[in-house]
Amino acid sequence: MDLHPSASAYHGGNTILDRLDRSEREALLPHLHVFDEEESNVIRTRGQPIEAVYFPIDAVYSVVVELSQGHTYEVDVIGRGGVVGAELAIGAHRALRTVLCQAGGRVAQLPSEYFKETLTRDKSFFLSVSESLRRQWFDSQQTVACNFVHTLEQRAARWILMTQDQSGRDCFPMRREYLSIMLGLTPAKVGEPLAVLEQLDCIRYEDEHVTVTSREALHEYVCECYDLQMIVPLNRDGKP
């Protein structure tokens, strides 16, 4: 597997890796390579073999569903609390969904062979990866209900809060192309819910970048789905 030309050493920032026991993390360090992921890069398409996993540090990835007529919808985001390619832990060998980079930033790449070896050797690592999968499933299921029930503005607020959480940044790129995937709108229409959130002094949207100006105001406006996601257990004590 070819490494990214700008790869460097891992120094922390991804929750799953940082929970590893020191000895296990040190064993992985020679195989972890950090690089700057580019926005809009498609790192894996559905059905492609999983040759490496990706642990975001401040990059954010989108998991998307592609339909036959060219429509694409986002069903989840993966950031510093997760791992792209976690389905290896449940026996998958090929990607279940297409994954692209929504917000560029740093990410740690690990060849699949070392990921699977660590899953077998370290129970706490296996539990953390399993937790990440459960969270992804829960979020995707919640998104289905959210799309049926809640307003565009509430759904936009939810995606913005999720992206802020997973990137650890108050300002991040959010191109109209990706907003249309998130909200199921044409690119020409995605500015409308953002304009409402701007009028409520929740965000500022300039040059296809969102700046969260008041997380409190955004949280007051968001639908219930965001808080439901936050109560999914984290298993920080290592228990299943």
Contacts in CASP RR format, 6 or more apart in sequence:
PFRMAT RR
TARGET T0000
AUTHOR 0000-0000-0000
METHOD contacts of the structure
MODEL  1
MDLHPSASAYHGGNTILDRLDRSEREALLPHLHVFDEEESNVIRTRGQPI
EAVYFPIDAVYSVVVELSQGHTYEVDVIGRGGVVGAELAIGAHRALRTVL
CQAGGRVAQLPSEYFKETLTRDKSFFLSVSESLRRQWFDSQQTVACNFVH
TLEQRAARWILMTQDQSGRDCFPMRREYLSIMLGLTPAKVGEPLAVLEQL
DCIRYEDEHVTVTSREALHEYVCECYDLQMIVPLNRDGKP
1 51 0 8 1.000
1 52 0 8 1.000
1 111 0 8 1.000
3 33 0 8 1.000
3 35 0 8 1.000
3 109 0 8 1.000
4 33 0 8 1.000
4 35 0 8 1.000
4 109 0 8 1.000
5 35 0 8 1.000
6 35 0 8 1.000
6 36 0 8 1.000
7 33 0 8 1.000
7 34 0 8 1.000
7 35 0 8 1.000
7 109 0 8 1.000
8 33 0 8 1.000
8 34 0 8 1.000
8 35 0 8 1.000
9 29 0 8 1.000
9 32 0 8 1.000
9 33 0 8 1.000
9 34 0 8 1.000
10 17 0 8 1.000
10 28 0 8 1.000
10 29 0 8 1.000
10 32 0 8 1.000
10 33 0 8 1.000
10 34 0 8 1.000
10 108 0 8 1.000
11 34 0 8 1.000
12 18 0 8 1.000
12 57 0 8 1.000
13 57 0 8 1.000
13 58 0 8 1.000
13 80 0 8 1.000
14 55 0 8 1.000
14 56 0 8 1.000
14 57 0 8 1.000
14 80 0 8 1.000
14 81 0 8 1.000
14 82 0 8 1.000
14 83 0 8 1.000
14 108 0 8 1.000
15 80 0 8 1.000
15 81 0 8 1.000
15 82 0 8 1.000
15 128 0 8 1.000
16 55 0 8 1.000
16 81 0 8 1.000
16 82 0 8 1.000
16 83 0 8 1.000
16 125 0 8 1.000
16 128 0 8 1.000
16 129 0 8 1.000
16 132 0 8 1.000
17 25 0 8 1.000
17 28 0 8 1.000
17 32 0 8 1.000
17 55 0 8 1.000
17 108 0 8 1.000
18 25 0 8 1.000
19 124 0 8 1.000
19 125 0 8 1.000
19 128 0 8 1.000
19 236 0 8 1.000
20 28 0 8 1.000
20 118 0 8 1.000
20 122 0 8 1.000
20 124 0 8 1.000
20 125 0 8 1.000
21 122 0 8 1.000
21 124 0 8 1.000
24 118 0 8 1.000
24 121 0 8 1.000
24 122 0 8 1.000
24 125 0 8 1.000
27 118 0 8 1.000
28 110 0 8 1.000
28 114 0 8 1.000
28 118 0 8 1.000
31 110 0 8 1.000
31 111 0 8 1.000
31 114 0 8 1.000
32 55 0 8 1.000
32 108 0 8 1.000
32 109 0 8 1.000
32 110 0 8 1.000
33 108 0 8 1.000
33 109 0 8 1.000
33 110 0 8 1.000
34 57 0 8 1.000
34 106 0 8 1.000
34 107 0 8 1.000
34 108 0 8 1.000
34 109 0 8 1.000
35 106 0 8 1.000
35 107 0 8 1.000
35 109 0 8 1.000
36 104 0 8 1.000
36 105 0 8 1.000
36 106 0 8 1.000
36 107 0 8 1.000
37 43 0 8 1.000
37 54 0 8 1.000
37 56 0 8 1.000
37 59 0 8 1.000
37 101 0 8 1.000
37 104 0 8 1.000
37 105 0 8 1.000
37 106 0 8 1.000
37 107 0 8 1.000
38 101 0 8 1.000
38 104 0 8 1.000
39 101 0 8 1.000
39 102 0 8 1.000
39 103 0 8 1.000
39 104 0 8 1.000
39 173 0 8 1.000
39 175 0 8 1.000
40 100 0 8 1.000
40 101 0 8 1.000
40 175 0 8 1.000
40 177 0 8 1.000
41 100 0 8 1.000
41 101 0 8 1.000
42 98 0 8 1.000
42 99 0 8 1.000
42 100 0 8 1.000
42 101 0 8 1.000
43 54 0 8 1.000
43 61 0 8 1.000
43 84 0 8 1.000
43 99 0 8 1.000
43 100 0 8 1.000
43 101 0 8 1.000
44 50 0 8 1.000
44 84 0 8 1.000
44 85 0 8 1.000
44 95 0 8 1.000
44 98 0 8 1.000
44 99 0 8 1.000
45 95 0 8 1.000
45 98 0 8 1.000
46 66 0 8 1.000
46 95 0 8 1.000
46 96 0 8 1.000
46 97 0 8 1.000
46 98 0 8 1.000
47 94 0 8 1.000
47 95 0 8 1.000
47 96 0 8 1.000
48 94 0 8 1.000
48 95 0 8 1.000
49 93 0 8 1.000
49 94 0 8 1.000
49 95 0 8 1.000
50 85 0 8 1.000
50 87 0 8 1.000
50 88 0 8 1.000
50 92 0 8 1.000
50 93 0 8 1.000
50 94 0 8 1.000
50 95 0 8 1.000
50 112 0 8 1.000
51 111 0 8 1.000
51 112 0 8 1.000
52 109 0 8 1.000
52 110 0 8 1.000
52 111 0 8 1.000
52 112 0 8 1.000
53 83 0 8 1.000
53 84 0 8 1.000
53 85 0 8 1.000
53 86 0 8 1.000
53 88 0 8 1.000
53 109 0 8 1.000
53 110 0 8 1.000
53 112 0 8 1.000
53 115 0 8 1.000
54 61 0 8 1.000
54 83 0 8 1.000
54 84 0 8 1.000
54 85 0 8 1.000
54 107 0 8 1.000
54 108 0 8 1.000
54 109 0 8 1.000
54 110 0 8 1.000
55 82 0 8 1.000
55 83 0 8 1.000
55 84 0 8 1.000
55 107 0 8 1.000
55 108 0 8 1.000
55 109 0 8 1.000
55 110 0 8 1.000
56 78 0 8 1.000
56 79 0 8 1.000
56 80 0 8 1.000
56 81 0 8 1.000
56 82 0 8 1.000
56 84 0 8 1.000
56 105 0 8 1.000
56 106 0 8 1.000
56 107 0 8 1.000
56 166 0 8 1.000
57 80 0 8 1.000
57 105 0 8 1.000
57 106 0 8 1.000
57 107 0 8 1.000
57 108 0 8 1.000
58 80 0 8 1.000
58 105 0 8 1.000
58 106 0 8 1.000
58 167 0 8 1.000
58 168 0 8 1.000
58 169 0 8 1.000
59 79 0 8 1.000
59 101 0 8 1.000
59 103 0 8 1.000
59 104 0 8 1.000
59 105 0 8 1.000
59 106 0 8 1.000
59 107 0 8 1.000
59 167 0 8 1.000
60 77 0 8 1.000
60 78 0 8 1.000
60 79 0 8 1.000
60 101 0 8 1.000
60 102 0 8 1.000
60 103 0 8 1.000
60 104 0 8 1.000
60 163 0 8 1.000
60 166 0 8 1.000
60 167 0 8 1.000
60 172 0 8 1.000
61 77 0 8 1.000
61 78 0 8 1.000
61 79 0 8 1.000
61 84 0 8 1.000
61 99 0 8 1.000
61 100 0 8 1.000
61 101 0 8 1.000
61 102 0 8 1.000
62 74 0 8 1.000
62 76 0 8 1.000
62 77 0 8 1.000
62 78 0 8 1.000
62 99 0 8 1.000
62 100 0 8 1.000
62 101 0 8 1.000
62 102 0 8 1.000
62 178 0 8 1.000
62 181 0 8 1.000
62 182 0 8 1.000
63 74 0 8 1.000
63 75 0 8 1.000
63 76 0 8 1.000
63 77 0 8 1.000
63 78 0 8 1.000
63 97 0 8 1.000
63 98 0 8 1.000
63 99 0 8 1.000
63 136 0 8 1.000
63 140 0 8 1.000
64 72 0 8 1.000
64 73 0 8 1.000
64 74 0 8 1.000
64 75 0 8 1.000
64 97 0 8 1.000
64 98 0 8 1.000
64 99 0 8 1.000
64 100 0 8 1.000
64 181 0 8 1.000
65 72 0 8 1.000
65 73 0 8 1.000
65 74 0 8 1.000
65 75 0 8 1.000
65 97 0 8 1.000
66 72 0 8 1.000
66 98 0 8 1.000
67 73 0 8 1.000
72 181 0 8 1.000
73 181 0 8 1.000
73 184 0 8 1.000
74 102 0 8 1.000
74 159 0 8 1.000
74 178 0 8 1.000
74 181 0 8 1.000
74 182 0 8 1.000
75 97 0 8 1.000
75 139 0 8 1.000
75 140 0 8 1.000
75 143 0 8 1.000
76 136 0 8 1.000
76 139 0 8 1.000
76 140 0 8 1.000
76 143 0 8 1.000
77 102 0 8 1.000
77 139 0 8 1.000
77 159 0 8 1.000
77 162 0 8 1.000
77 163 0 8 1.000
77 166 0 8 1.000
78 84 0 8 1.000
78 99 0 8 1.000
78 136 0 8 1.000
78 166 0 8 1.000
79 166 0 8 1.000
79 167 0 8 1.000
80 166 0 8 1.000
80 167 0 8 1.000
80 168 0 8 1.000
81 132 0 8 1.000
81 166 0 8 1.000
82 132 0 8 1.000
82 135 0 8 1.000
83 129 0 8 1.000
83 132 0 8 1.000
84 99 0 8 1.000
85 92 0 8 1.000
85 95 0 8 1.000
86 129 0 8 1.000
86 132 0 8 1.000
86 133 0 8 1.000
86 136 0 8 1.000
87 95 0 8 1.000
87 96 0 8 1.000
87 133 0 8 1.000
88 112 0 8 1.000
88 115 0 8 1.000
88 116 0 8 1.000
88 119 0 8 1.000
89 119 0 8 1.000
89 126 0 8 1.000
89 129 0 8 1.000
89 130 0 8 1.000
89 133 0 8 1.000
90 133 0 8 1.000
102 163 0 8 1.000
102 173 0 8 1.000
102 174 0 8 1.000
102 178 0 8 1.000
103 163 0 8 1.000
103 167 0 8 1.000
103 169 0 8 1.000
103 172 0 8 1.000
103 173 0 8 1.000
103 174 0 8 1.000
104 173 0 8 1.000
105 167 0 8 1.000
118 125 0 8 1.000
119 125 0 8 1.000
119 126 0 8 1.000
119 129 0 8 1.000
120 126 0 8 1.000
124 238 0 8 1.000
127 235 0 8 1.000
127 238 0 8 1.000
127 239 0 8 1.000
127 240 0 8 1.000
128 235 0 8 1.000
128 238 0 8 1.000
130 240 0 8 1.000
131 233 0 8 1.000
131 234 0 8 1.000
131 235 0 8 1.000
134 232 0 8 1.000
135 229 0 8 1.000
135 232 0 8 1.000
138 229 0 8 1.000
138 232 0 8 1.000
139 162 0 8 1.000
139 229 0 8 1.000
142 225 0 8 1.000
142 228 0 8 1.000
142 229 0 8 1.000
143 225 0 8 1.000
145 225 0 8 1.000
146 154 0 8 1.000
146 155 0 8 1.000
146 158 0 8 1.000
146 223 0 8 1.000
146 225 0 8 1.000
147 155 0 8 1.000
149 223 0 8 1.000
150 158 0 8 1.000
150 223 0 8 1.000
150 225 0 8 1.000
151 193 0 8 1.000
151 223 0 8 1.000
152 183 0 8 1.000
152 185 0 8 1.000
152 192 0 8 1.000
152 193 0 8 1.000
153 193 0 8 1.000
153 196 0 8 1.000
153 197 0 8 1.000
153 221 0 8 1.000
154 221 0 8 1.000
154 222 0 8 1.000
154 223 0 8 1.000
155 182 0 8 1.000
155 183 0 8 1.000
155 193 0 8 1.000
155 223 0 8 1.000
156 179 0 8 1.000
156 182 0 8 1.000
156 183 0 8 1.000
156 193 0 8 1.000
156 194 0 8 1.000
156 197 0 8 1.000
157 197 0 8 1.000
157 202 0 8 1.000
157 218 0 8 1.000
157 221 0 8 1.000
157 222 0 8 1.000
157 223 0 8 1.000
157 226 0 8 1.000
158 222 0 8 1.000
158 223 0 8 1.000
158 225 0 8 1.000
158 226 0 8 1.000
159 179 0 8 1.000
159 182 0 8 1.000
159 183 0 8 1.000
160 174 0 8 1.000
160 197 0 8 1.000
160 203 0 8 1.000
160 210 0 8 1.000
160 212 0 8 1.000
160 218 0 8 1.000
161 212 0 8 1.000
161 215 0 8 1.000
161 218 0 8 1.000
161 219 0 8 1.000
161 222 0 8 1.000
161 226 0 8 1.000
162 226 0 8 1.000
162 229 0 8 1.000
163 172 0 8 1.000
163 174 0 8 1.000
163 210 0 8 1.000
164 170 0 8 1.000
164 172 0 8 1.000
164 212 0 8 1.000
164 215 0 8 1.000
170 211 0 8 1.000
170 212 0 8 1.000
171 209 0 8 1.000
171 210 0 8 1.000
171 211 0 8 1.000
171 212 0 8 1.000
172 209 0 8 1.000
172 210 0 8 1.000
173 208 0 8 1.000
173 209 0 8 1.000
173 210 0 8 1.000
174 205 0 8 1.000
174 208 0 8 1.000
174 209 0 8 1.000
174 210 0 8 1.000
175 208 0 8 1.000
176 187 0 8 1.000
176 190 0 8 1.000
176 191 0 8 1.000
176 208 0 8 1.000
177 187 0 8 1.000
179 185 0 8 1.000
179 187 0 8 1.000
179 190 0 8 1.000
179 191 0 8 1.000
179 194 0 8 1.000
180 186 0 8 1.000
180 187 0 8 1.000
180 189 0 8 1.000
180 190 0 8 1.000
183 190 0 8 1.000
183 193 0 8 1.000
191 205 0 8 1.000
194 203 0 8 1.000
194 205 0 8 1.000
194 210 0 8 1.000
195 205 0 8 1.000
197 203 0 8 1.000
197 205 0 8 1.000
197 218 0 8 1.000
197 221 0 8 1.000
198 204 0 8 1.000
198 205 0 8 1.000
200 217 0 8 1.000
200 221 0 8 1.000
201 213 0 8 1.000
201 214 0 8 1.000
201 217 0 8 1.000
202 212 0 8 1.000
202 213 0 8 1.000
202 214 0 8 1.000
202 217 0 8 1.000
202 218 0 8 1.000
202 221 0 8 1.000
203 210 0 8 1.000
203 211 0 8 1.000
203 212 0 8 1.000
203 213 0 8 1.000
203 218 0 8 1.000
204 210 0 8 1.000
204 211 0 8 1.000
204 213 0 8 1.000
205 211 0 8 1.000
212 218 0 8 1.000
219 226 0 8 1.000
END
